[in-house]
Each structure stands twice: as C-alpha cells, then as structure tokens.
Amino acid sequence: MALFDTRLWLVSAEDPNLLWFSKQVIEATPVEMSDLFTLYVPPTTATQGTTGPIRSLAPMDDKLIIGKRNAFLYVNGTGPDNTGAGNAYSQPIFITSTVGCENQKSIVLIPQGLMFQSDKGIWLLDRGLNTSYIGAPVEDFTLGATVNSAVAVPETNQVRFTLSTGITLMYDYYYDQWGTFTGVPSVSSCIYEESHTFLNQYGGVYQESPG
C-alpha cells in the first residue's frame, strides 16, 4: 500500500492487477473505501508483452509509480469526489521494461528520485523517469541479498539499506558515494525521533546515537 493524492492505495490480494484507492483522506475521519474506486492495470502492455502482476507502489511528485517484476508504469491526475464523479486519473502509462521492483521494503525517495532493489541490484528511477544502475559499485554486497528496509536519514544526505546478510549499505546522494556499516544485523529499520532505529532477529531495538 501507499499514499498518493491524499488517498490510500492498495494492491488487491485476490487480483494483483487491480488497484484500490480510498476516498480522500480528511482529518479525524477513518479511511473509507468503495468498490467503485478501483483501477485495473493490465498484465500486458502493447508490444512489451507480459509484465506480470503489481508488486510495489510508491508516490513520486505528481505520479504514483507502479512496480512489477520487470517493468514500471505510472498513474497521474486527480481522483473523483466522494460521489464518484470527476475521476481524472490517467490510464497506466508505461515507463520501462529494463527493470522493475518486487521488494516494496527497498523503495526510498531521495532528491534525485526513487531508489529501489530490482533483480539486477539497486537502481534509481529519476524524476525524469529514466532508470540507471546506481548500485553498480556495491553489487558484490547486493548479489543474493534482500533489502530488509530502506530509509533516508534526516539531517544527513544518507540513504541506508539494511540487507539480509547483516550489512547496511549507505549511499550519500550529495557526494554520490557508497559505504558500508557492519555490526548492524537488522531485520527491519525505520526513522524514529529523527534517528535511524533498527530491529534485530532477537527482538532487540537499537537506535543510532548522535555523533
């Protein structure tokens, strides 16, 4: 699931080619869904052949990026009012079949665009909707590893990817340089109280100390 255009978006578990979107989320009101508010994303795209079911979602600027195993599409526009009138969402628009993203946990937004893990390593989908292999310098670390979490650390220029191998990859998007942290065996992580906080396999929670 993801948030886009002040709505909650979900991939249907029964039909992973179907997106559900909520009514507009307003303050102090529960999220409301309707079986009329859906968007079908075909598993084939013109001459591209089969792109498969939806595996990930992420907002970027005025677009909702839709990730499949080996393709990306997007939707933009504004949705209907609560009566269902005025729906101006576009049909799914094809971006690329060079790479895709099955790992929702690996997606993180940086100033340059969306970073994500594909079956070819860590890539970037920039704001111009071009893809590039940004993770080439660390492909030895990502080969055979799964990204457990990806976060942009506040007050830094760093993105951190915790891997299933116990290594944390750090990318500094200002200097365009990679680094690694060891001794951080994380099964998940998040930003809590402006600090990188991770959970290990034994249920212990650790937080980075300033400095």
C-alpha positions as CSV (number, residue, x, y, z in Angstrom):
1,M,0.0,0.0,0.0
2,A,1.0,3.6,-0.4
3,L,-0.3,7.2,0.0
4,F,-0.9,9.3,-3.1
5,D,-3.2,12.2,-3.9
6,T,-4.5,12.3,-0.3
7,R,-5.7,8.7,-0.7
8,L,-4.7,5.3,0.4
9,W,-3.8,3.0,-2.5
10,L,-3.8,-0.8,-2.2
11,V,-2.9,-3.8,-4.4
12,S,-5.6,-6.4,-4.3
13,A,-4.5,-9.7,-2.8
14,E,-7.2,-11.5,-4.8
15,D,-6.3,-9.8,-8.1
16,P,-2.8,-8.3,-8.1
17,N,-3.6,-6.5,-11.3
18,L,-6.2,-4.4,-9.5
19,L,-5.6,-1.2,-7.5
20,W,-8.0,0.1,-4.9
21,F,-8.0,3.7,-3.9
22,S,-9.8,5.3,-1.0
23,K,-12.0,8.4,-0.8
24,Q,-10.0,11.5,0.0
25,V,-8.5,11.2,3.5
26,I,-9.6,14.0,5.8
27,E,-8.7,14.9,9.3
28,A,-10.4,12.9,12.2
29,T,-12.2,10.6,9.7
30,P,-11.4,6.9,9.1
31,V,-10.1,5.9,5.7
32,E,-13.2,4.9,3.6
33,M,-13.0,2.5,0.6
34,S,-15.6,1.9,-2.1
35,D,-15.8,-1.0,-4.6
36,L,-16.3,1.7,-7.3
37,F,-12.9,3.2,-6.7
38,T,-10.6,0.7,-8.5
39,L,-8.1,0.9,-11.3
40,Y,-7.2,-2.1,-13.4
41,V,-3.6,-2.4,-14.6
42,P,-3.3,-4.9,-17.4
43,P,-0.6,-7.6,-17.1
44,T,0.4,-6.9,-20.7
45,T,1.5,-3.6,-22.3
46,A,1.2,-3.2,-26.0
47,T,4.4,-4.7,-27.7
48,Q,6.1,-5.2,-24.4
49,G,4.4,-8.5,-23.8
50,T,3.6,-9.8,-20.3
51,T,4.7,-7.5,-17.4
52,G,3.1,-9.6,-14.7
53,P,1.2,-8.5,-11.6
54,I,1.8,-5.4,-9.5
55,R,4.5,-5.9,-6.8
56,S,5.1,-2.4,-5.4
57,L,3.8,1.2,-5.2
58,A,5.5,4.5,-4.5
59,P,4.5,8.1,-4.9
60,M,6.9,10.5,-6.7
61,D,5.9,14.1,-7.3
62,D,2.6,14.1,-9.2
63,K,2.8,10.4,-10.1
64,L,2.0,7.0,-8.5
65,I,4.8,4.7,-9.6
66,I,3.6,1.1,-10.2
67,G,6.3,-1.6,-9.9
68,K,6.2,-5.0,-11.5
69,R,8.9,-7.7,-11.6
70,N,10.5,-6.3,-14.7
71,A,8.6,-3.1,-15.6
72,F,7.4,0.2,-14.3
73,L,4.3,2.2,-15.1
74,Y,2.7,5.3,-13.6
75,V,-0.7,6.9,-12.9
76,N,-1.2,10.7,-12.5
77,G,-4.1,13.1,-12.4
78,T,-6.7,13.7,-9.7
79,G,-9.3,11.3,-8.4
80,P,-13.1,11.5,-8.1
81,D,-15.1,13.2,-5.4
82,N,-16.8,11.1,-2.8
83,T,-19.8,10.5,-5.1
84,G,-17.5,9.0,-7.8
85,A,-17.8,12.0,-10.1
86,G,-14.9,13.8,-11.8
87,N,-12.4,11.0,-12.0
88,A,-9.4,12.3,-13.9
89,Y,-6.8,9.6,-13.1
90,S,-4.9,8.5,-16.2
91,Q,-4.7,5.0,-17.5
92,P,-1.5,3.3,-16.5
93,I,1.4,4.7,-18.6
94,F,4.3,2.5,-19.5
95,I,7.8,3.7,-18.3
96,T,10.3,0.9,-18.9
97,S,10.8,-2.9,-19.0
98,T,14.5,-2.7,-18.3
99,V,14.0,-3.2,-14.6
100,G,11.2,-3.5,-12.1
101,C,10.7,-3.8,-8.3
102,E,9.2,-6.7,-6.4
103,N,10.6,-5.5,-3.0
104,Q,8.4,-2.8,-1.5
105,K,10.7,-2.5,1.5
106,S,13.6,-1.4,-0.7
107,I,11.9,1.7,-2.1
108,V,13.1,5.1,-0.8
109,L,12.7,8.6,-2.1
110,I,15.7,10.9,-2.4
111,P,16.1,14.3,-4.2
112,Q,17.1,12.6,-7.4
113,G,14.2,10.2,-7.5
114,L,13.3,6.7,-6.2
115,M,15.9,4.2,-5.3
116,F,14.9,0.5,-5.2
117,Q,16.1,-3.1,-5.4
118,S,15.5,-5.0,-8.6
119,D,16.7,-8.5,-9.5
120,K,19.6,-6.7,-11.1
121,G,20.8,-4.8,-7.9
122,I,19.9,-1.3,-6.6
123,W,18.7,1.1,-9.3
124,L,17.4,4.7,-9.5
125,L,14.2,5.9,-11.2
126,D,14.9,9.6,-11.6
127,R,12.3,12.4,-11.7
128,G,12.6,12.4,-15.5
129,L,11.5,8.7,-15.4
130,N,14.9,7.4,-16.6
131,T,16.5,4.4,-14.9
132,S,20.2,4.0,-14.0
133,Y,22.2,1.3,-12.2
134,I,23.2,3.4,-9.3
135,G,24.2,0.4,-7.2
136,A,27.0,-0.9,-9.5
137,P,29.8,-0.1,-7.0
138,V,28.2,-2.3,-4.4
139,E,26.8,-5.1,-6.5
140,D,29.0,-7.6,-4.7
141,F,27.1,-6.8,-1.5
142,T,23.6,-7.0,-3.1
143,L,24.1,-10.2,-5.1
144,G,22.0,-12.8,-3.4
145,A,20.9,-10.4,-0.6
146,T,17.5,-9.0,0.2
147,V,16.9,-5.4,1.3
148,N,15.0,-5.5,4.6
149,S,14.5,-1.8,4.8
150,A,15.5,1.5,3.2
151,V,15.4,4.9,4.9
152,A,16.6,8.4,4.2
153,V,18.2,9.6,7.4
154,P,17.2,13.2,8.5
155,E,19.8,15.9,8.7
156,T,22.1,13.9,6.5
157,N,22.5,13.2,2.8
158,Q,22.4,9.5,3.5
159,V,20.2,6.6,2.5
160,R,20.7,3.3,4.3
161,F,19.7,-0.1,3.1
162,T,19.7,-2.9,5.6
163,L,20.5,-6.2,4.0
164,S,19.5,-9.8,4.9
165,T,23.3,-10.5,5.2
166,G,23.7,-8.2,8.2
167,I,25.4,-5.5,6.3
168,T,24.0,-1.9,6.0
169,L,24.7,-0.1,2.7
170,M,25.0,3.7,2.9
171,Y,24.6,5.9,-0.1
172,D,25.5,9.6,0.1
173,Y,23.5,11.3,-2.6
174,Y,25.3,14.6,-2.3
175,Y,28.8,13.1,-2.9
176,D,27.5,10.2,-5.0
177,Q,29.4,7.7,-2.9
178,W,28.7,4.4,-1.2
179,G,29.8,3.0,2.1
180,T,29.1,0.0,4.4
181,F,28.2,-0.4,8.1
182,T,28.9,-3.7,9.9
183,G,27.6,-5.0,13.2
184,V,24.1,-3.8,12.4
185,P,22.2,-7.2,11.8
186,S,18.8,-5.8,11.1
187,V,15.6,-7.5,10.1
188,S,13.9,-4.1,9.7
189,S,14.6,-0.4,10.4
190,C,12.8,3.0,10.5
191,I,13.3,6.6,11.4
192,Y,12.1,7.2,15.0
193,E,12.5,10.6,16.7
194,E,14.7,11.7,13.8
195,S,17.2,8.8,14.3
196,H,17.9,5.6,12.4
197,T,16.4,2.8,14.6
198,F,16.6,-0.9,13.8
199,L,15.3,-4.3,15.0
200,N,17.4,-7.4,15.2
201,Q,16.4,-11.0,14.9
202,Y,16.1,-11.4,18.7
203,G,13.6,-8.6,19.1
204,G,16.1,-6.1,20.3
205,V,15.7,-2.5,19.2
206,Y,18.7,-0.2,18.8
207,Q,19.0,3.5,17.9
208,E,21.9,5.4,16.4
209,S,23.4,7.9,18.9
210,P,24.2,11.4,17.7
211,G,27.9,11.6,16.8
